[in-house]
């Protein structure tokens, strides 16, 4: 079925519905929801939808990654990542480079045995696309499990996955340039571009994050829903402007999210809820799109299955652990168990697949084979590692049950809706006296807040009230309160 104007809305709705139900099934059986989102795309692409546009998939991936990385930064508390900034940054840079080099050497050696001979430069490009852990996969899996991790491992893994995509992106772009005729550049130029890109990414991300905080706190929009639209505009502005000045846009949006999430802003809870939902929407769109892009017949070719399987297992069992242990050598506070767990949570996901579209778009030789192998490795990683994240933490003795809040936001909002009302102080109410303790209210009723002349305060029994004051009242029976005094509706 072709994507026409007549059926695109219907197909889009079906894809979203099936993906949401697939996500529920995945959660029940302990599988990563994102794996089933990929499966939904592959299933629809098998019979119903013809989609083979790598540029479109690349664009969808760029938009989705901006939102995913920004939302991940917003949800990350600086006080949580501060103790692990050092190891997190090293894993996100040195760890990515080591992973790429180790995997490239392996692929270069074994590819001829799999009837897929590659030059070392092409093997290095192949490895670079898969060298970073996937932020969408790590964020969604770690935050959907009600499981704590000792030794500050959760913030470390989230910091690494949120900040290591830029390193893999730069390596991919540089290697695509080296393998594209007429686009090659020297090592010195490549190194300079890397340093400039990372530096500008951090600086621009911090600057735009502070600008977003300043604007949101001072603009005073009447329609509160527009604050989310404003912040979304800042996300894309941060990425595009940083990219225009040759900085790394993905790093910039993650840093901007960290800034926005760790500074006080108005309507912060509403903005967080909006971006949580928006992030899940784009994760579904992204993974379904990538599932649609793959050709099942090409994916099942013997050289893809063999080289993909060997490479995936090598990454899981050798390359990732070696890169982690070498990167964390200067940091003695992590136990061997912790290093093993960090090695295991080296999930691949949407990012490697998106990066694998760059050589396809650039016309690099054997790029189609490279894309299919990357896709297969991603599937293998999500199946093997994604389904065992919690189990491995328990097996290594690093897991503990997170304390669940009884009075969570949903419960509090429901209680407040059911039990609160607003009263306006009248002269009749003050006849017994002008202190709060003098007012006659039904039993089991509590005045928790007083609003006067645009200010708010928590009252005490001896607080003096005035006519026109607004009282926020918590009561077990609203109707009984209304029968005694008339609240302002």
C-alpha positions in Angstrom: 0.0 0.0 0.0 1.4 3.4 -1.0 1.4 6.3 1.4 -1.2 8.6 -0.3 -3.1 11.6 1.1 -6.2 9.3 1.3 -4.8 6.6 3.5 -1.9 8.2 5.4 -4.0 9.2 8.4 -5.7 5.8 8.7 -2.3 4.0 8.4 -0.7 6.4 10.9 -3.5 5.8 13.4 -3.3 2.0 13.0 0.5 2.1 13.5 0.2 4.2 16.7 -2.6 2.0 18.1 -0.8 -1.3 17.4 2.4 0.2 18.8 0.8 1.3 22.0 -0.8 -2.2 22.5 2.5 -3.8 21.6 4.2 -1.6 24.2 1.7 -2.8 26.9 2.4 -6.5 25.9 6.2 -5.8 26.0 6.0 -4.3 29.5 4.0 -7.3 30.8 6.6 -9.8 29.5 9.6 -7.7 30.4 10.7 -7.0 26.8 11.7 -3.5 25.6 8.7 -1.7 24.2 11.0 -0.2 21.5 11.8 -3.6 20.2 8.1 -4.3 19.5 7.8 -0.8 17.9 10.5 -1.9 15.4 8.6 -5.1 14.9 5.4 -3.3 14.2 7.1 -1.2 11.5 8.7 -4.4 10.0 5.3 -6.1 10.0 3.5 -3.3 8.3 6.4 -2.8 5.8 6.2 -6.5 4.9 2.8 -6.4 3.3 1.0 -3.1 3.7 3.3 -0.1 3.2 6.0 0.6 0.7 8.6 2.9 2.3 12.3 3.0 1.3 13.4 6.6 1.7 16.5 6.8 3.8 16.5 10.7 3.7 13.0 10.8 5.2 13.9 8.3 7.9 17.0 10.3 8.6 14.9 13.5 9.0 12.4 11.7 11.3 15.4 10.5 13.3 16.9 13.9 13.6 13.6 15.4 14.9 12.9 12.5 17.2 16.5 12.5 18.7 16.2 16.2 19.4 13.1 15.6 21.5 14.3 12.4 23.1 17.7 13.9 24.2 16.2 17.2 25.4 13.5 15.3 27.4 16.2 13.0 28.8 18.2 16.0 29.9 15.2 17.6 31.5 14.5 14.5 33.6 18.2 14.2 34.8 18.9 15.9 38.1 22.3 17.6 38.2 22.8 16.6 41.8 22.4 12.9 40.7 24.9 13.1 37.9 27.4 15.4 39.6 29.3 12.5 41.3 29.5 10.6 38.0 30.3 13.4 35.5 33.9 12.3 35.2 33.3 8.6 34.3 30.2 9.5 32.3 32.1 11.9 30.0 35.0 9.4 29.6 32.5 6.6 28.7 30.8 9.0 26.2 34.0 9.9 24.4 36.9 7.5 25.0 34.5 4.6 25.5 32.8 5.3 22.1 36.2 5.6 20.3 37.5 2.4 21.9 34.3 0.5 21.0 34.6 1.6 17.4 38.2 0.6 17.1 37.8 -2.8 18.7 34.7 -3.6 16.6 36.3 -2.4 13.4 39.3 -4.7 13.9 37.0 -7.6 14.5 34.8 -6.9 11.5 37.8 -6.4 9.2 39.1 -9.8 10.2 35.9 -11.9 10.1 34.1 -10.1 7.2 35.9 -12.2 4.5 34.7 -15.4 6.2 31.2 -14.2 5.9 31.4 -13.3 2.2 31.3 -9.6 3.0 34.9 -8.4 2.6 35.4 -4.8 3.7 38.2 -2.3 3.8 39.4 -1.2 7.2 38.0 2.3 6.7 34.5 0.8 5.8 34.7 -1.5 8.8 35.5 1.5 10.9 32.5 3.4 9.6 30.4 0.3 10.3 31.7 0.2 13.8 31.3 4.0 14.3 27.6 3.9 13.6 27.1 1.3 16.3 29.6 2.7 18.8 27.2 4.7 21.1 24.6 3.4 23.4 21.1 4.4 22.5 19.5 7.1 24.7 15.9 6.2 23.7 16.4 2.6 24.6 18.3 3.2 27.9 16.0 6.0 29.1 12.8 4.1 28.4 14.0 0.8 29.9 15.7 2.2 33.0 12.8 4.6 33.8 10.0 2.0 33.2 11.5 -0.4 35.8 10.7 0.3 39.4 14.2 -0.8 40.3 17.0 1.2 42.0 20.7 0.6 41.2 23.5 1.0 43.7 26.8 2.8 43.1 25.1 5.6 41.2 24.7 3.4 38.2 21.4 4.8 36.9 22.6 8.4 36.5 25.9 7.2 35.1 24.1 5.1 32.4 21.7 7.9 31.6 24.5 10.5 31.4 26.5 8.2 29.1 23.6 7.3 26.8 22.5 10.9 26.6 25.9 12.4 25.8 27.7 9.7 23.7 25.6 10.1 20.5 27.6 13.2 19.5 30.9 11.3 19.5 29.5 8.5 17.3 27.8 11.1 15.1 31.1 13.0 14.5 33.0 9.8 13.8 30.3 8.7 11.4 30.2 12.0 9.5 34.0 12.2 9.3 34.3 8.6 8.0 31.4 9.1 5.5 33.4 12.1 4.2 36.6 10.0 3.9 34.7 7.3 1.9 32.8 9.7 -0.4 34.7 10.7 -3.5 35.7 14.4 -3.5 34.8 14.8 0.2 37.9 13.5 2.0 39.7 15.6 4.6 42.9 15.2 6.5 43.3 13.8 10.0 44.2 17.3 11.4 41.0 18.8 10.0 38.9 16.0 11.3 40.3 16.4 14.8 39.8 20.1 14.7 36.2 19.6 13.6 35.6 17.2 16.4 37.0 19.5 19.1 35.1 22.5 17.7 31.9 20.5 17.4 31.9 19.2 21.0 33.0 22.6 22.5 30.3 24.6 20.6 27.7 22.0 21.4 28.3 22.4 25.2 28.5 26.2 25.0 25.5 26.7 22.7 23.4 24.1 24.7 24.1 26.0 28.0 23.4 29.4 26.4 20.1 28.3 24.8 19.1 26.5 27.9 19.6 29.6 30.1 17.8 31.7 27.4 14.9 29.3 27.4 14.6 29.5 31.3 14.8 33.3 31.2 12.2 33.7 28.5 9.7 31.2 30.0 9.9 32.9 33.4 9.4 36.4 32.1 7.1 36.2 29.1 3.9 35.8 31.1 1.6 34.1 28.5 -2.1 34.0 29.3 -2.6 30.6 27.6 -0.5 28.2 29.7 -0.5 25.6 26.9 1.7 27.9 24.8 4.6 27.4 27.2 5.1 23.9 25.9 5.1 25.2 22.3 7.6 27.9 23.3 10.0 25.3 24.9 9.6 23.0 21.9 10.6 25.9 19.6 13.7 26.4 21.8 14.6 22.7 21.3 14.7 22.9 17.5 16.3 26.4 17.6 19.1 25.0 19.8 19.8 22.2 17.4 19.6 24.2 14.1 21.6 27.2 15.3 24.3 25.0 16.8 24.5 23.0 13.6 24.8 26.2 11.6 27.8 27.3 13.5 29.4 23.8 13.1 28.7 22.7 16.6 27.1 19.3 17.6 23.4 19.9 17.7 22.6 16.6 19.5 25.0 17.5 22.4 23.6 21.0 22.5 19.9 19.9 22.9 20.9 17.4 25.7 22.9 20.1 27.6 20.0 22.6 27.1 17.6 20.0 28.5 19.9 19.6 31.6 19.9 23.4 32.1 16.1 23.7 31.8 15.4 20.7 34.0 17.7 21.9 36.8 16.6 25.6 37.0 13.3 26.8 38.5 10.8 27.6 35.7 7.1 28.3 35.8 4.7 25.4 34.9 7.6 22.9 35.2 5.4 20.0 36.0 3.1 20.7 33.1 6.1 21.1 30.7 7.6 17.8 32.0 4.3 15.9 31.4 4.0 17.4 27.9 7.6 16.3 26.9 7.2 12.9 28.4 4.2 12.2 26.2 5.8 13.9 23.2 8.9 11.8 23.7 7.0 8.6 23.7 5.1 9.6 20.6 8.3 10.3 18.7 9.9 7.1 20.0 7.0 5.2 18.5 7.2 7.2 15.2 11.0 6.8 15.0 11.1 3.0 15.7 8.2 2.3 13.5 9.7 4.4 10.6 13.0 2.5 10.9 11.1 -0.8 11.0 9.3 0.3 7.8 12.7 1.2 6.1 14.3 -2.2 6.4 13.8 -4.8 3.6 13.1 -8.2 5.2 14.6 -10.1 2.2 17.8 -8.2 2.4 17.9 -8.5 6.2 17.7 -12.3 5.9 20.7 -12.6 3.5 23.3 -15.2 4.8 26.1 -12.6 5.0 23.9 -10.2 7.0 22.8 -12.8 9.5 26.2 -14.3 9.9 28.3 -11.1 10.1 25.5 -9.3 12.1 25.2 -12.2 14.6 29.0 -12.5 15.1 29.4 -8.7 15.4 26.5 -8.4 17.8 27.8 -11.1 20.1 31.3 -9.7 19.9 30.1 -6.3 20.9 28.0 -7.6 23.8 30.6 -10.0 25.2 34.0 -8.5 24.2 34.1 -5.0 22.7 31.7 -3.2 25.1 33.2 -4.8 28.3 36.7 -4.0 27.1 35.8 -0.4 26.3 34.1 0.1 29.7 36.8 -1.5 31.8 39.5 0.5 30.0 37.6 3.7 30.2 36.8 3.3 33.9 40.4 2.4 34.9 41.1 5.8 36.5 37.9 5.6 38.6 38.5 3.2 41.4 35.3 3.6 43.3 33.3 1.3 40.9 33.3 -2.4 41.8 33.9 -5.1 39.3 30.2 -5.9 39.5 29.3 -2.3 38.6 31.7 -2.3 35.6 30.2 -5.6 34.4 26.7 -4.1 34.6 27.7 -1.0 32.8 29.1 -3.2 30.1 25.9 -5.1 29.8 23.7 -2.1 29.5 25.3 -1.1 26.2 22.0 -1.1 24.4 21.9 -0.4 20.7 18.7 1.1 19.3 17.4 3.8 17.0 20.6 5.9 16.9 22.9 3.3 15.2 20.2 2.7 12.6 19.8 6.4 11.9 23.5 6.9 11.6 23.6 3.9 9.2 21.4 5.9 6.9 24.1 8.6 6.4 26.4 6.4 4.2 23.3 5.2 2.3 22.3 8.8 1.5 25.9 9.7 0.7 26.2 6.8 -1.7 29.1 5.0 0.1 29.9 1.7 -1.5 28.3 -1.3 0.2 26.2 1.1 2.4 23.1 -1.0 1.9 24.9 -4.1 3.4 26.2 -2.0 6.2 22.6 -0.7 7.0 21.2 -4.2 7.2 23.9 -5.5 9.4 23.5 -2.5 11.8 19.8 -3.2 11.9 20.3 -6.9 12.7 22.9 -6.0 15.4 20.3 -3.6 17.0 17.6 -6.3 17.0 20.1 -8.7 18.7 21.1 -6.1 21.3 17.5 -5.3 22.2 16.6 -9.0 22.4 19.6 -10.1 24.4 20.4 -7.1 26.5 17.2 -5.2 26.6 15.2 -8.1 28.1 17.8 -8.8 30.8 18.5 -5.3 32.2 16.7 -6.0 35.5 17.7 -9.6 35.7 21.4 -8.8 35.3 21.2 -6.1 38.0 19.6 -8.6 40.4 22.1 -11.3 39.5 25.0 -9.0 40.2 23.5 -7.9 43.5 23.2 -4.2 42.4 19.4 -3.9 42.4 17.1 -2.8 45.1 13.3 -1.9 45.0 12.7 1.8 44.5 10.5 3.3 47.2 7.2 4.0 45.6 5.5 7.2 46.6 2.1 6.6 48.0 1.0 10.2 47.5 2.1 10.5 43.9 1.1 13.2 41.6 -1.9 11.3 40.3 -3.2 10.6 43.8 -2.6 14.1 45.0 -4.4 15.7 42.0 -7.4 13.4 42.6 -7.5 14.2 46.3 -7.2 17.9 45.7 -10.0 17.9 43.2 -12.3 15.9 45.6 -11.4 17.6 48.8 -10.6 21.3 48.1 -12.7 24.3 47.6 -12.2 28.1 47.7 -14.0 30.4 50.1 -14.3 34.2 50.0 -14.2 35.8 53.5 -17.4 37.9 54.1 -18.4 40.2 56.9 -20.8 37.6 58.2 -18.0 35.1 58.6 -16.0 37.6 60.7 -18.8 38.4 63.1 -17.5 36.0 65.8 -14.0 37.5 65.4 -11.3 38.4 62.9 -8.9 35.6 63.7 -8.9 32.3 61.8 -9.7 30.4 65.0 -12.9 32.4 65.4 -14.5 31.4 62.1 -17.1 28.7 62.4 -16.4 25.8 59.9 -17.7 22.2 59.8 -15.6 19.5 61.5 -12.8 17.9 59.5 -12.2 21.1 57.6 -8.8 22.8 57.4 -7.8 26.2 55.9 -4.4 25.6 54.2 -3.8 28.8 52.3 -4.9 32.4 52.3 -4.7 34.7 49.2 -4.6 38.4 49.8 -3.7 41.2 47.3 -1.8 38.8 45.0 0.2 37.2 47.8 -0.2 33.8 49.5 0.5 32.6 53.1 -0.1 29.6 55.3 -2.4 30.7 58.1 -2.2 30.0 61.8 -5.0 30.1 64.4 -4.2 33.7 65.3 -3.9 34.9 61.7 -6.1 38.0 61.2 -8.5 37.7 58.2 -10.0 40.5 56.2 -13.1 40.7 54.1 -12.3 39.6 50.5 -9.5 37.2 51.5 -9.6 33.9 49.5 -9.3 30.7 51.6 -8.2 27.4 50.2 -10.0 24.8 52.2 -9.6 21.1 52.5 -12.6 19.3 53.8 -14.2 15.8 53.9 -17.6 17.2 52.8 -17.8 20.1 50.3 -21.5 20.3 50.5 -21.4 20.8 54.2 -19.0 23.7 53.8 -21.2 25.3 51.2 -24.2 25.1 53.5 -22.3 27.1 56.1 -20.6 29.7 53.9 -21.0 30.6 50.3 -17.8 30.0 48.3 -16.9 32.0 45.2 -17.7 29.8 42.3 
